[in-house]
Amino acid sequence: MDYFDYRDGELWVEAVRIKDLANRFGTPLYVYSKKTLVRHFQAFDTALKGLKHLTCFSVKANGNVNLLRLMGGLGAGVDIVSGGELFRALKAGIDPKKIVFSGVGKQAHEIREALKTDILMFNVESAQELERIGRIAAEMNTTARVSIRINPDVDPKTHPYISTGLKKNKFGLDVLEATGAYLLAKATPSVEPVGIDCHIGSQLTQLGPFVEALKKLLAFADRLQSSGVDIRYLDLGGGLGITYSEETPPLPADLGRSIAETLAERKDLTVILEPGRAIAGNAGILVTQVLYTKKTSAKNFVIVDAAMNDLVRPSLYGAFHRIGEVTPRERKPILVDVVGPICESSDFLAQDRLLPALEPGEVLAVFSTGAYGFSMSSQYNSRPRAAEVIVDGDQATLARRRETYNDLIALES
């Protein structure tokens, strides 16, 4: 459930009209609902009630410091994949002992920064990375807590670009390689192996692959325990899907039940989940204004002021995002492409979409953009990035100002 709804012929977020936000802050504009963010986080956190657990919001989904501060205030940890995300998390006041560092390409300076702040653990993706972490930790006279990311070769049945748990993917180690990595970690004085990590992919709409991966992890954990490796954390990643169109993904409560049933005999383990999309995705929309309409012999185009630099998912993944009028009017629908101003044919927010016959100046909402929306945006074509607003009841707070032309060249000498 989210707190975007139509009332009296207008789109609202909580107690604020979207039209008023567009007038006040301009477009393109990202709008987030605090109530939705809180509700979705609590849905995950309560789903694991009865288990030792930590819910780590995935920063890559939405790294706005104000949003991270909200998550931290609710008791969340975070999953990071870069030194920059570590910086954001610390600025937001996240407890370092609730920070998990994932990602296949950790640089030496990023490892040092994470060790200096004493994060909970590194999710290690390769033997060479493990060796580097151990070497740097020894140089710093400290101990690095690690888990090894297991690639269980489970098909998550999602888009190939966001599938991460198959043999052909770049992530993690298979069980044979991981066994050697754990023995190496155990033998390295500056490294403490404390957990097992697995993340099979994103936008999962079935629990079967998740449970299959979990059972493989538990069997492997038992073998490690018999070899003297004390596993305390079971990091199951994130990836639970959301409804963009007609998907019916499992609820966090369904996921929690499946985990609890599978872990019935393993109450000693602390479960870590890393949801991002499932918390933030439907907590945000992208507001955009129609600039022009254009009819050719082959297509009807609606040209808006948001573009692929603002929301790249449709161009990158062919992703579907529902688009609706902020102030609907009764008009016959026509088949259109909704496109932006960027000089690329791949610059579209929707293709062959039935929408009412729109006119310049009308305002549209692109739904389900709270995750991987602004966080994947860019300044391509020298377009300043959009502003971000967080709504709490009847109050709207500017969470990130709109970039200016001077911001475009601020780092260029």
CORHU-V547673 format. One record per run of one state. SS is the DSSP state (hx for helix, st for strand, lp for the rest). FROM is the first residue (numbers start at 0). LEN is the number of residues. If there is no record, write none. Layout:
# CORHU-V547673
SS/FROM/LEN ; SS/FROM/LEN
This chain:
# CORHU-V547673
lp/0/3 ; st/3/4 ; lp/7/2 ; st/9/4 ; lp/13/2 ; st/15/2 ; hx/17/8 ; lp/25/3 ; st/28/5 ; hx/33/14 ; lp/47/5 ; st/52/6 ; lp/58/6 ; hx/64/9 ; lp/73/3 ; st/76/4 ; lp/80/2 ; hx/82/9 ; lp/91/4 ; hx/95/3 ; st/98/3 ; lp/101/6 ; hx/107/10 ; lp/117/3 ; st/120/4 ; lp/124/2 ; hx/126/13 ; lp/139/4 ; st/143/7 ; lp/150/9 ; hx/159/3 ; st/162/1 ; lp/163/9 ; st/172/1 ; lp/173/1 ; hx/174/13 ; lp/187/3 ; st/190/7 ; lp/197/3 ; st/200/1 ; lp/201/2 ; st/203/1 ; lp/204/3 ; hx/207/19 ; lp/226/6 ; st/232/3 ; lp/235/4 ; st/239/1 ; lp/240/11 ; hx/251/11 ; lp/262/7 ; st/269/4 ; lp/273/3 ; hx/276/7 ; st/283/12 ; lp/295/4 ; st/299/5 ; lp/304/8 ; hx/312/5 ; lp/317/5 ; st/322/3 ; lp/325/7 ; st/332/7 ; lp/339/8 ; st/347/9 ; lp/356/6 ; st/362/4 ; lp/366/7 ; hx/373/3 ; lp/376/3 ; hx/379/3 ; lp/382/4 ; st/386/6 ; lp/392/2 ; st/394/6 ; lp/400/4 ; hx/404/5 ; lp/409/4
